[in-house]
Amino acid sequence: MDDRSSAAGTAVGDLRRRLRGTVVTADDDGYEDARRVWNGMIDKFPVAVVRVADEDDVVTVVGHAREHGLPLAVRGGGHGVAGYGTVDDGVVIDLGALHAVQVNAQERVVRVGGGANLGDVDRATAPYDLAVPLGVVSKTGVGGLTLGGGVGWLTRSHGLTADNMLAAEVVTAAGERLRASETENPELLWGLRGGGGNFGVVTSFTFRAHPLPTQELCAVNLIYAEPGWRPALDAWERWTRDLPDAMQSILTFIVPPPELEAGDDPLLIIACAWADPADRDTGERLLGTLRRAAPPDLVEEETDWVAWQSAFDLLGARGRRGYWKNTSFDRLDDEVTDLLLRRAAEQRWPGTGVDIHHMGGAFARVPEDATPFPTRSARFWLNLYGVWAGAEDDDRLTAWVRAFAGDMQRFSTGGLYVNFMGRETTADPAEARRIYGTEKLTRLVSLKRRYDPDNVFRLNHNIAPG
């Protein structure tokens, strides 16, 4: 054992005695599972994974890592494609035990532990016919989703997850416990609404919830084989030009996972969900308009919100390997459509997909400087998610995602969404500027200098303190 390992072992022994939670090391049963994150390409060996029991434990672990010079990773759901929830030769704060969800139905306010996932929140709010705007895979961690922004089925009707965050409890690099809200540390709240995990460990979030008929949802998947792709895409583009805020749609090209027994050919799926409980008739009428304009080969309807929110979970099975890219864009003319159709037709492996999120609505009306989120003006957001099973495909399929993203760059309207970004092999100091732009980055750097001047929280899409 070298000096570094010996010192780390001594440090871990001291840490065990100071915590209510559990410390898992390489000598413990369960270490292999504890060190893993969703993305199987990320293969790190931390000195310890600390499953914290409460906020006191978080304070202790942050201070301990600083005292012993150990790199620190923070894991909420562990679902981020970049895999920043683990680290070599360092300490992981695993927030998974902090998953309680408290619903104040009268006030429509929901308090969520920093280790909760989307399914935890949906199951807690559904009995009250309420929903918090979240993402599209129920196993995603609420923390990472929110701190990056949070795009999902209620984005056009109610904005990003971050737009609906009312407050957060934060442990800073100095071990301070702060509440960020509109009245307490409001600038920190601004940074947390899209600035990633750069400013501290968020142990709980408070969200605004919205009425939603969770057992009478108006939602549908329209499914097309390849011969129908162009007319469906053209019809969808026209249909999205003048929609009420309550209609959210995501268009996806994908080879279905084998578990679905849907064949080996890529499909086009137009998924739509209506969010206005007072006017279901309008939602059904609009869906009927799209179905007549582009008759699908297959229709799948869903009326249960919790089931709808977990419909894409098979695509995110733990242990899959993944690399993602994204960009915003405004055009779906012939030039862009030709590129999308050509690239989408190249997919012949299950799991990898191309999502086009229709933006606008309430999301677009949030002032540009109200949050760090990159841009509010984009009509569409493209997510290219490479997902596969074996290491032998890493180079080939990563290259495919990069090439597709490169082709789309000339149509980009700027900004990158951190939750749709994989980890690059080498650090790029210009990455943060490409994500946020100069003006927002300047403000974020100022926050970083205030709350984390030593860049303790650097395992993320990092905002360096300068």
C-alpha positions in Angstrom: 0.0 0.0 0.0 1.5 3.4 -1.0 1.5 6.4 1.3 -1.5 8.0 -0.4 -3.6 4.8 0.0 -2.5 4.4 3.6 -3.4 8.1 4.4 -6.7 7.7 2.6 -7.5 4.5 4.7 -6.8 6.4 7.9 -9.0 9.3 6.8 -11.9 6.9 6.0 -11.6 5.2 9.3 -11.9 8.6 11.0 -14.9 9.5 8.8 -16.9 6.4 9.8 -16.8 7.4 13.4 -18.2 10.8 12.8 -21.3 9.9 10.7 -24.8 8.6 11.1 -24.7 7.3 7.5 -22.8 4.5 5.9 -19.3 4.5 4.5 -18.6 2.0 1.7 -15.0 1.2 0.7 -13.3 -1.3 -1.5 -13.1 -3.7 1.4 -16.8 -3.8 1.9 -19.5 -5.9 0.3 -21.5 -3.8 -2.1 -18.6 -1.6 -3.1 -18.9 -2.6 -6.8 -22.5 -1.5 -6.9 -21.9 1.6 -4.8 -19.2 3.0 -7.0 -21.2 2.6 -10.2 -23.2 5.3 -11.9 -25.8 4.9 -14.7 -23.3 5.4 -17.6 -21.3 2.2 -17.9 -18.5 4.0 -19.7 -17.6 5.8 -16.4 -15.5 3.3 -14.4 -14.1 5.1 -11.3 -12.8 3.8 -8.0 -13.5 6.2 -5.1 -11.8 5.8 -1.7 -15.2 5.9 -0.2 -18.9 6.2 -1.1 -20.7 7.9 1.8 -24.4 7.3 2.0 -25.3 10.3 4.1 -28.2 10.1 6.5 -28.8 13.8 6.9 -27.5 17.3 6.3 -25.1 17.0 9.2 -23.4 14.1 7.4 -23.1 16.3 4.3 -21.4 19.0 6.3 -19.0 16.5 7.9 -18.1 14.8 4.6 -17.4 18.1 2.8 -15.2 19.3 5.6 -13.4 15.9 5.7 -12.7 15.8 2.0 -11.2 19.3 2.2 -9.2 18.6 5.3 -7.6 15.5 3.6 -7.3 16.9 0.1 -9.6 14.3 -1.4 -11.6 15.1 -4.6 -15.3 15.2 -3.9 -18.2 14.0 -6.1 -21.8 14.5 -5.4 -24.4 12.0 -6.4 -28.2 12.5 -6.4 -29.7 10.0 -8.7 -26.5 9.0 -10.4 -28.3 9.2 -13.7 -26.3 12.0 -15.4 -24.8 10.8 -18.7 -21.5 12.6 -17.9 -21.0 10.4 -14.9 -19.8 13.1 -12.5 -21.4 11.3 -9.5 -18.2 9.2 -8.9 -14.5 9.8 -8.8 -11.1 8.1 -8.6 -9.3 8.2 -5.3 -11.8 10.6 -3.7 -15.0 10.6 -1.8 -18.6 10.3 -3.2 -21.4 12.0 -1.3 -24.4 9.7 -2.1 -27.6 11.6 -1.3 -29.9 8.6 -2.1 -31.2 8.2 1.4 -32.5 11.9 1.3 -35.4 11.0 -0.9 -38.4 12.1 1.2 -41.2 14.1 -0.6 -43.6 16.3 1.3 -46.6 17.7 -0.4 -48.6 20.7 0.7 -51.6 20.2 -1.5 -53.4 23.3 -0.4 -50.5 25.6 -1.1 -49.3 23.5 -4.1 -45.8 23.4 -2.7 -43.6 20.3 -2.7 -40.4 19.8 -0.6 -38.1 17.2 -2.1 -35.0 15.6 -0.7 -31.8 16.0 -2.7 -31.5 12.3 -3.3 -35.1 11.8 -4.7 -35.7 10.7 -8.2 -38.5 11.9 -10.5 -40.6 8.8 -9.7 -40.5 9.6 -6.0 -42.0 13.0 -6.7 -44.6 11.9 -9.2 -45.9 9.1 -6.9 -46.2 11.6 -4.0 -48.0 14.4 -6.0 -50.3 12.2 -8.2 -52.8 11.5 -5.4 -53.5 15.2 -5.2 -53.8 15.6 -9.0 -50.7 17.8 -8.9 -47.4 17.6 -10.8 -44.0 19.3 -10.6 -42.5 20.0 -14.0 -39.7 17.4 -14.3 -38.0 15.4 -17.0 -39.0 12.3 -19.0 -37.3 9.3 -17.3 -38.6 8.5 -13.8 -35.2 7.2 -12.5 -33.5 10.5 -13.1 -32.3 12.3 -10.0 -34.3 15.5 -9.2 -31.1 17.3 -8.0 -29.1 17.0 -11.2 -32.1 17.6 -13.4 -33.1 20.8 -11.5 -29.6 22.3 -11.3 -29.1 21.8 -15.0 -32.5 23.3 -15.9 -35.1 20.4 -16.3 -36.8 19.9 -19.7 -39.8 17.6 -19.8 -43.5 17.2 -20.4 -44.6 20.4 -18.7 -42.0 22.8 -20.1 -44.3 24.6 -22.5 -47.1 24.8 -19.9 -45.1 25.7 -16.8 -41.4 26.2 -17.7 -38.3 24.3 -16.6 -38.0 22.4 -13.4 -35.6 25.2 -12.3 -38.2 27.8 -13.1 -40.5 26.1 -10.6 -37.8 25.9 -7.8 -38.9 28.2 -5.0 -36.1 27.5 -2.6 -33.1 25.2 -1.8 -31.2 24.1 1.2 -27.5 24.2 0.4 -24.2 23.1 2.1 -21.4 25.2 0.7 -17.7 24.3 0.4 -17.0 26.1 3.7 -19.6 23.9 5.4 -22.2 26.7 5.7 -25.9 25.8 5.6 -27.7 28.3 3.5 -31.3 28.7 2.3 -31.6 30.1 -1.2 -34.9 31.7 -2.1 -36.2 35.0 -3.5 -35.7 36.6 -0.1 -32.7 34.7 1.3 -29.5 34.6 -0.8 -31.4 35.3 -4.0 -28.3 35.5 -6.2 -27.4 31.9 -5.1 -31.0 30.8 -6.1 -30.4 32.4 -9.5 -27.2 30.3 -9.9 -28.8 27.1 -8.9 -31.5 27.5 -11.6 -29.3 26.1 -14.3 -25.7 26.7 -13.1 -25.2 23.0 -12.2 -23.8 21.7 -9.0 -21.1 24.3 -8.9 -22.0 26.1 -5.7 -22.7 23.5 -3.1 -24.6 20.3 -2.2 -28.3 20.8 -2.3 -29.9 18.7 0.4 -33.5 19.7 -0.4 -35.6 21.6 -2.9 -38.9 23.3 -2.7 -41.0 23.4 -5.8 -44.2 24.9 -7.1 -46.7 22.2 -8.2 -49.5 22.5 -10.8 -52.9 21.0 -11.3 -52.8 17.9 -13.6 -55.4 15.2 -14.1 -53.0 12.4 -13.2 -55.5 9.6 -13.8 -57.2 11.2 -16.9 -54.1 12.3 -18.7 -54.5 13.2 -22.4 -51.3 11.8 -23.9 -50.5 9.8 -27.0 -47.6 8.2 -28.9 -48.0 8.3 -32.7 -45.6 5.8 -34.3 -44.3 5.7 -37.8 -42.2 3.3 -39.9 -39.5 4.8 -42.1 -41.7 5.4 -45.2 -43.9 7.8 -43.2 -41.1 9.8 -41.6 -41.0 12.8 -44.0 -44.7 13.5 -44.1 -44.9 13.0 -40.4 -42.0 15.4 -39.7 -43.4 18.0 -42.1 -46.9 17.8 -40.5 -45.5 18.0 -37.0 -43.5 21.1 -38.0 -46.6 22.8 -39.3 -48.7 21.7 -36.3 -46.2 23.1 -33.7 -46.3 26.6 -35.3 -49.4 27.8 -33.3 -50.1 25.6 -30.3 -51.4 26.5 -26.9 -48.9 26.3 -24.1 -50.6 23.2 -22.6 -49.5 21.0 -25.6 -46.0 19.5 -25.2 -44.6 17.2 -27.8 -41.3 15.4 -28.3 -40.4 13.8 -31.6 -38.0 10.8 -31.4 -36.2 8.6 -33.9 -35.1 5.4 -32.2 -34.6 1.7 -32.6 -36.7 0.3 -29.8 -35.0 -1.8 -27.0 -35.4 -5.5 -27.5 -37.6 -5.7 -24.4 -40.4 -3.9 -26.3 -40.5 -6.6 -29.0 -41.1 -3.8 -31.6 -38.6 -5.0 -34.2 -35.1 -4.0 -35.2 -35.9 -1.1 -37.5 -35.8 2.6 -36.4 -39.1 4.2 -35.7 -40.3 7.8 -35.5 -42.4 8.5 -32.4 -44.3 11.7 -31.9 -45.2 11.8 -28.2 -47.7 14.4 -27.1 -49.1 15.4 -23.7 -51.8 17.9 -22.8 -51.5 19.8 -19.5 -54.7 21.8 -19.1 -57.1 20.0 -16.8 -59.9 22.5 -17.5 -60.0 22.0 -21.3 -59.4 18.4 -22.3 -61.5 18.8 -25.4 -59.0 21.2 -26.9 -56.2 18.8 -26.3 -58.0 15.9 -28.0 -59.0 18.2 -30.9 -55.4 19.2 -31.5 -54.2 15.6 -31.3 -56.9 14.7 -33.8 -55.6 17.4 -36.1 -52.1 16.0 -36.1 -53.3 12.4 -36.6 -55.3 13.4 -39.7 -52.4 15.4 -41.1 -50.0 12.5 -40.6 -51.9 9.2 -40.1 -49.6 6.9 -37.9 -48.9 3.3 -38.3 -49.6 2.7 -34.6 -51.1 4.7 -31.8 -50.5 4.2 -28.1 -52.6 6.2 -25.6 -51.9 6.8 -22.0 -54.1 8.3 -19.2 -51.9 7.8 -16.2 -49.3 10.4 -15.4 -47.0 8.2 -13.4 -47.0 5.6 -16.1 -46.4 8.2 -18.8 -43.5 9.7 -16.9 -41.8 6.2 -16.8 -42.5 5.2 -20.3 -38.9 5.9 -21.4 -37.2 4.2 -18.5 -36.2 1.2 -20.6 -33.9 3.5 -22.6 -32.1 4.5 -19.4 -31.3 1.1 -17.9 -28.4 1.3 -15.5 -25.1 0.1 -16.8 -25.7 1.1 -20.4 -22.9 3.0 -22.0 -23.7 6.5 -23.2 -22.5 9.7 -24.9 -24.8 12.6 -25.6 -24.7 15.9 -27.5 -27.3 18.7 -28.0 -28.1 21.9 -29.6 -31.0 24.4 -30.0 -32.3 25.4 -33.4 -35.2 27.2 -35.0 -35.6 25.7 -38.5 -37.2 22.5 -39.8 -37.1 23.4 -43.5 -36.0 21.0 -46.2 -32.3 21.4 -45.5 -32.6 20.6 -41.8 -35.2 17.8 -42.4 -33.0 16.2 -45.1 -30.1 16.0 -42.6 -32.2 14.7 -39.7 -33.8 12.0 -41.8 -30.5 10.9 -43.3 -28.8 10.6 -40.0 -31.8 9.0 -38.2 -32.0 6.3 -40.8 -28.4 5.3 -40.1 -29.4 4.0 -36.7 -29.5 0.2 -36.6 -28.6 -0.4 -32.9 -31.1 -0.3 -30.1 -31.2 2.5 -27.5 -29.6 5.4 -29.3 -32.0 8.1 -30.2 -32.7 11.5 -31.6 -35.1 13.7 -29.7 -36.5 17.0 -30.9 -38.2 18.9 -28.0 -40.7 21.5 -29.1 -40.0 24.6 -26.9 -41.7 28.0 -26.6 -44.8 28.6 -24.5 -44.2 29.5 -20.8 -40.5 28.5 -21.1 -39.9 31.2 -23.7 -41.7 33.9 -21.7 -39.2 33.7 -18.8 -36.9 36.6 -19.1 -33.5 35.6 -20.6 -31.6 36.9 -17.6 -33.9 35.3 -15.0 -31.9 32.1 -14.9 -28.5 30.9 -16.2 -30.3 28.5 -18.7 -28.6 29.1 -22.1 -31.3 30.4 -24.3 -35.1 30.9 -24.2 -35.7 31.8 -27.8 -35.1 28.5 -29.5 -38.1 26.9 -31.1 -36.6 23.4 -30.8 -34.0 21.6 -28.8 -32.2 18.6 -30.2 -30.8 15.8 -27.9 -28.6 13.2 -29.5 -28.2 10.3 -27.1 -25.9 7.5 -27.9 -26.7 4.5 -25.7 -25.3 1.0 -26.2 -24.3 -2.1 -24.4 -20.7 -3.0 -25.1 -17.3 -1.3 -24.9 -16.5 -2.6 -28.4 -18.9 0.0 -29.8 -17.6 3.0 -27.8 -15.4 4.6 -30.5 -17.8 4.0 -33.4 -21.0 5.2 -31.7 -19.4 8.1 -29.9 -18.1 9.2 -33.3 -21.6 8.9 -34.8 -23.0 11.2 -32.1 -20.2 13.7 -32.6 -20.6 13.7 -36.4 -24.3 14.2 -36.2 -23.9 17.1 -33.7 -21.2 18.6 -36.0 -23.6 18.5 -38.9 -26.2 20.4 -36.9 -23.9 23.1 -35.7 -24.6 25.4 -38.7 -28.2 25.5 -37.7 -27.6 26.1 -34.0 -29.1 29.1 -32.2 -26.5 29.0 -29.4 -26.1 27.6 -26.0 -25.8 24.0 -24.7 -28.0 22.2 -22.2 -25.8 20.6 -19.5 -28.2 17.7 -18.8 -27.9 16.6 -22.4 -24.1 16.6 -22.5 -21.7 13.7 -22.2 -18.2 14.0 -20.7 -15.4 14.7 -23.1 -12.1 12.9 -22.8 -10.1 16.0 -22.2 -11.1 19.1 -20.2 -12.0 22.1 -22.3 -11.7 25.5 -20.5 -13.9 27.1 -23.1 -16.8 24.8 -22.4 -18.6 27.0 -19.9 -18.6 29.9 -22.2 -20.1 27.9 -25.0 -22.8 26.7 -22.6 -23.8 30.0 -20.9 -22.4 32.8 -23.1 -20.2 35.6 -21.8 -22.7 37.6 -19.8 -24.3 34.8 -17.8 -20.9 33.1 -17.3 -19.5 36.3 -15.8 -22.3 36.3 -13.2 -21.8 32.6 -12.5 -18.0 33.0 -12.0 -18.7 35.8 -9.5 -21.0 33.4 -7.6 -18.4 30.6 -7.8 -15.8 32.9 -6.3 -18.1 33.7 -3.4 -19.3 30.2 -2.6 -16.6 27.9 -3.8 -13.3 29.9 -4.5 -11.2 26.7 -4.3 -13.4 24.8 -6.8 -14.2 22.0 -4.4 -17.3 21.2 -6.4 -15.5 20.8 -9.7 -16.8 17.4 -10.8 -19.5 18.8 -13.1 -19.7 20.9 -16.2 -17.4 23.2 -14.3 -17.5 26.9 -13.8 -14.0 27.7 -12.6 -13.6 30.5 -10.1 -10.9 32.1 -12.3 
